[in-house]
């Protein structure tokens, strides 16, 4: 998956929280390669941590019978001069709407996140905390 950010300014009071979320996912990026008990307990711990840090992720966990996919793509971001930017051109595939909703909790309204995969582009506009809309 490829992605692009346009005017994605991080709220001043959310910069450190977003950096912490990025670091959490970066430090656990090897989780898909683990097996057995180690993978089980680390996955449960990571799901709990993500739910505590993101209302959108907590909501996604409550809505489904199974836990949502872990959005490891967020580990490929950084905050520079209060703007969100990608540090990799291609990232692990993940549900676009979940990533957009999670990031919207930290971003000021008006930003746009574009995801591209297999000749398909989806653009998500940040409208308010935890709210996004698909734009064309």
Backbone torsions as a table, in degrees:
resi	resn	phi	psi	omega
1	UNK	NA	140.1	173.8
2	UNK	-112.3	153.5	178.9
3	UNK	-147.4	162.0	-177.8
4	UNK	-146.4	146.3	-178.8
5	UNK	-121.1	134.2	179.2
6	UNK	-126.7	119.0	178.1
7	UNK	55.4	39.4	179.8
8	UNK	-91.5	82.2	-179.8
9	UNK	-87.9	129.1	179.8
10	UNK	-81.3	135.1	177.4
11	UNK	-59.6	138.0	-175.9
12	UNK	-53.9	-40.8	-177.8
13	UNK	-82.6	1.3	-177.9
14	UNK	-115.4	-0.8	-175.8
15	UNK	-57.6	-51.5	-176.9
16	UNK	-67.1	-37.7	177.8
17	UNK	-62.0	-42.5	179.0
18	UNK	-67.1	-42.2	177.0
19	UNK	-60.1	-39.8	178.2
20	UNK	-63.9	-40.8	178.0
21	UNK	-63.8	-44.8	178.3
22	UNK	-60.1	-45.1	-179.5
23	UNK	-64.4	-40.2	178.3
24	UNK	-58.6	-49.3	-179.0
25	UNK	-68.7	-35.9	177.5
26	UNK	-63.7	-42.9	-177.4
27	UNK	-69.9	-19.7	-179.5
28	UNK	-107.5	15.2	-174.9
29	UNK	-64.3	-17.1	178.6
30	UNK	-83.4	-4.8	-177.0
31	UNK	-51.2	-44.5	-179.0
32	UNK	-60.8	-18.9	-177.2
33	UNK	-94.8	-6.0	178.9
34	UNK	-80.4	164.3	178.3
35	UNK	-135.6	165.4	172.1
36	UNK	64.7	-148.5	-174.7
37	UNK	-59.9	-40.3	-178.6
38	UNK	-57.8	-43.9	179.7
39	UNK	-66.6	-41.4	-177.4
40	UNK	-60.4	-52.4	-176.1
41	UNK	-72.5	-34.4	178.6
42	UNK	-68.9	-35.5	177.6
43	UNK	-65.5	-45.8	179.1
44	UNK	-60.2	-42.7	179.7
45	UNK	-64.4	-42.9	-179.6
46	UNK	-66.3	-42.3	177.7
47	UNK	-59.8	-43.4	178.4
48	UNK	-62.2	-45.5	179.6
49	UNK	-62.8	-42.8	179.8
50	UNK	-65.0	-40.4	177.9
51	UNK	-63.5	-34.2	179.2
52	UNK	-74.5	-28.6	-176.5
53	UNK	-92.6	-18.0	-175.6
54	UNK	-137.9	119.5	175.9
55	UNK	-63.8	-35.4	179.7
56	UNK	-65.6	-40.0	179.0
57	UNK	-69.8	-41.7	178.1
58	UNK	-59.6	-41.8	178.8
59	UNK	-64.2	-42.3	178.8
60	UNK	-62.6	-35.5	177.9
61	UNK	-68.3	-37.1	-179.1
62	UNK	-72.1	-31.6	-174.5
63	UNK	-77.3	-30.1	-174.7
64	UNK	-103.8	159.1	175.4
65	UNK	-72.3	-31.8	177.8
66	UNK	-111.0	157.0	177.0
67	UNK	-65.2	144.8	177.7
68	UNK	-67.8	160.7	175.6
69	UNK	-60.0	143.3	178.6
70	UNK	-75.7	125.5	-175.1
71	UNK	-80.8	69.1	-178.4
72	UNK	-61.6	-19.0	178.8
73	UNK	-56.6	-32.3	-179.1
74	UNK	-61.1	-24.2	178.0
75	UNK	-66.1	-12.8	-178.8
76	UNK	-99.7	27.7	178.5
77	UNK	-119.6	165.9	170.2
78	UNK	-150.5	161.4	176.2
79	UNK	-107.5	122.6	178.4
80	UNK	-132.1	125.5	-178.5
81	UNK	51.3	39.0	177.2
82	UNK	70.8	10.3	176.5
83	UNK	-113.0	145.8	178.2
84	UNK	-83.9	134.9	176.7
85	UNK	-145.6	152.2	178.7
86	UNK	-82.4	142.6	175.3
87	UNK	-105.2	-1.0	175.7
88	UNK	-139.1	141.5	-179.5
89	UNK	-74.9	-34.7	177.6
90	UNK	-120.4	139.1	-175.8
91	UNK	-134.1	165.0	178.2
92	UNK	-59.1	140.2	179.4
93	UNK	-65.8	145.0	-179.5
94	UNK	-157.4	162.8	178.4
95	UNK	-62.8	117.5	-175.9
96	UNK	-59.0	-43.4	-177.3
97	UNK	-63.7	-37.9	179.7
98	UNK	-66.4	-45.1	178.4
99	UNK	-61.5	-45.8	-179.3
100	UNK	-61.9	-43.6	179.3
101	UNK	-65.7	-40.7	178.9
102	UNK	-63.5	-47.2	-178.0
103	UNK	-67.4	-30.9	-178.6
104	UNK	-62.2	-22.7	178.2
105	UNK	-67.2	-21.4	-176.2
106	UNK	-108.6	-13.1	-173.0
107	UNK	-104.4	151.4	174.8
108	UNK	-74.1	148.2	177.7
109	UNK	-58.2	148.6	177.0
110	UNK	108.6	-21.2	178.8
111	UNK	-71.5	163.1	179.7
112	UNK	-137.5	137.4	176.9
113	UNK	-117.4	126.5	178.8
114	UNK	-113.5	130.3	178.0
115	UNK	-113.0	138.1	179.3
116	UNK	-133.5	130.1	176.0
117	UNK	-156.0	135.2	176.0
118	UNK	49.8	53.3	178.1
119	UNK	60.2	21.0	178.0
120	UNK	-121.9	129.5	178.5
121	UNK	-120.2	129.6	174.3
122	UNK	-119.0	131.7	177.9
123	UNK	-114.8	130.0	-179.6
124	UNK	-116.5	123.8	-179.8
125	UNK	-96.6	130.7	177.4
126	UNK	-79.7	121.2	-178.4
127	UNK	-105.7	-36.1	175.6
128	UNK	-168.8	-179.2	-179.2
129	UNK	-51.7	120.2	176.4
130	UNK	70.6	8.3	-178.1
131	UNK	-124.8	133.7	178.6
132	UNK	-140.2	162.7	173.0
133	UNK	-139.7	145.3	177.3
134	UNK	-72.3	127.1	178.9
135	UNK	-118.7	156.1	-178.2
136	UNK	-116.3	NA	NA
